[in-house]
Amino acid sequence: MDKGILKWEIAGLLFILIIGSGLHFAFELSNFWRPVALVAAVNESTWEHLKMVFWPGLVFFSLQYCFLKNEYSFAQFWTAKASCLFLMPLVIAVGWYAAVGLTGKNYFSVNIILFVGAVLIGQFLSYSILSNKISWGFKSFPAISLIILLVVAFSLFTFFPPKIFLFEHMDLENSGQYGILESYEGLLIFE
């Protein structure tokens, strides 16, 4: 076990959970200031909740790289982090739709478990890649390309969301609203 990287991954887990939780409310608390919309949830769609793990993760990993760039190759580090940044939102989206599909309801406790679980799984994957001493012949292009693609998607789809279920603001029923809402009441009513 590489205790040095384990400490970093635990710190990353805590950072993502704390900052990500704050991003759920940041747009509303900013009095709906549009620049905040880039990183904060602007409605109650599944897509907007994925930003709660992506943006804090990207910030933390960028800071982490400044400290660890001499210990890992650029390709290995960013492969680990790109994998994490892709997996965390995927776990949340798949888990949420599976849970709602199975129960027919949106439970607040399930959302919290998914959020924490996604970050744990992502950080574990990152740790696994970074603590592996075997050279896998990492290439930086796929990792950096994936991160750039995610940055573009999370930025663009906040302001120009496709009109599909993933981007629809969910209140007690399908709302038919997408993207930045000028006003909303924050959290859903959970049963």
N, C-alpha and C positions, 0 to 999 in steps of 0.2 A: 504494500500500500504506500503510495506516495503522499505523505502527510502534508507536504507543502501545497500541492495542487488541491488536495482535499479541503484544506482550509479556505483556499480561494473559491472553490465551488460552493462551499457552505455560505461564505460571505455573499456570493452571487445569488444564491437561493434567497437569502434574507433581503438583499437589495431589491431583487425583482418582486418579491412578495409585498414589501412595504411600498415601494414606489408604484408598482402596478396597481395596488389597491387605491392609492391616491389618485391615479389617473382615471379611475372610474368616475370620480366626482370633479375632476379638475376643470372640465369645460363649463360645467354648470357654475362652479365656484368662481370662475373667471368672468362671470356675467356674459357667457357665450362669446368670448373674444375669439375671433376666427383663427389667429395664429396658434392658439392652444389646441384647436381642432386637429391639427396635424398629428399630435401624439396622444391626445386624450379621447376617450369614448364620447361620441357626439349624439348617440342614441342608444337604444337597447337592442341593437342587432347583434347577432353572433359575431360578425366581422369586427365590429367596434370593440368588442371584449377581447379579441385576439391582440389588439394593440397593447393591452395591459401587460402582456408578457414580452412582446417583441421589442418595444422601445426601451424599457428599462434593461432588458437583456443586452441590447446593442450598446447602450451607454456603458454598462458595467464591463462588458467584454472589451470594449475599446480602451477603457482605463486599465483593465487587467493586462492587456497586451503591452502597455507601456512598461509594466513591471516585469513581465515574463518573456519579453521578446528575445532575450539572450538564452533562455532555457529551452525553447521550442522553436522548431522551424516555423516560418511564416505560414507555410502550407498546412502543417499539422495543427497549429493553433487555430487557424481560421476554418479548417475543416471541422474541428471539434465544435467551434462556436456556430458555424453555419448549420450544422446538424441540429444543434440545440435550438437555434432560432426557428428552424423549420418544424421540428418535432413538437415544441411546446404548443403553438397554435393548433397544430393538427390534432393533438390529444384533446384539447379543449373542444374543438369543433365536433370531432367524431364522438367524443364522450357525451357532449350535450345533446346532440341529435339522437344518439342511442338511448340516453336516459329519458328524454321526453317521448321518444317513440315507444319505449317500453311502458312508461307510467302514464303517459298522456297529460302530464303536469310538469310545471317548471318549479322545482324545489330549490330554495335558497341554499340549503345545506349541501345539495349535490353540486351546485355551482361553485361553492367554496372548495369542496373536495376536489373537483376537477381542476380548479385554478392551482391549488397547492400541489396536487398530483402531477399536473403537467410540468410545473417547474422542477419538481423532484426528478421526474423522468428525464427531462432535458438536461439537467445538471449532472445526473448520473451518466448519461451518454457522453457528455463532454468530458467528464472525469475519466471515463473508460478509454476514450480516444487519447487523451493527453497522458494518461499513466501507462499506456502501452509503449514499451520501449522498442518494439519491432517496427522497422521502417516499412510502411505500406506503400512507399513511393507516392506520398501525397503530392498533389498538384494544387496550386493555389487558385487557378483560374475557375474551376467549378465552384469552389467555396465562395469566392468573392463575387462571382456572377450570381449565385443564389442570394447572397445578402443584398446586392444591388437590386435584383428583381423584387425582393421582399420590401425594400425601402420604397421603391417606385410604387408597388401595389398598395402598400399601406398609406402612402401619401396621396396617390391619385384617386383611389376608391373612396377615400373620405369625402372628397369634393365631387366626385363623379361616380357614384356607385351604380353598378349594374342592377337592373330591376329583377333580381332573383332573391330567393328566400334567405340566403346567407347575409344579405345586406338590408333586409327589411326590419324596420323598427318593430319590436315585438312588445305590444302592451297585452292586455288580457286576451286579445284576439289579433289576427293579422291586421295590421294598420294600413297597409298600402303606402306607408311613408318610408323614404329612403334618405340617407345622407344627413346633412346637418339640419337639425331641428332648431328653430329659433328659441324654443322653450319646451322643456319636458320635465316631468316630475322625478327625475332620477331613477331610483330603483323601481323595479316592477313590484306588483303586489304578489307575494308568494304564498302558496297554500302550505 
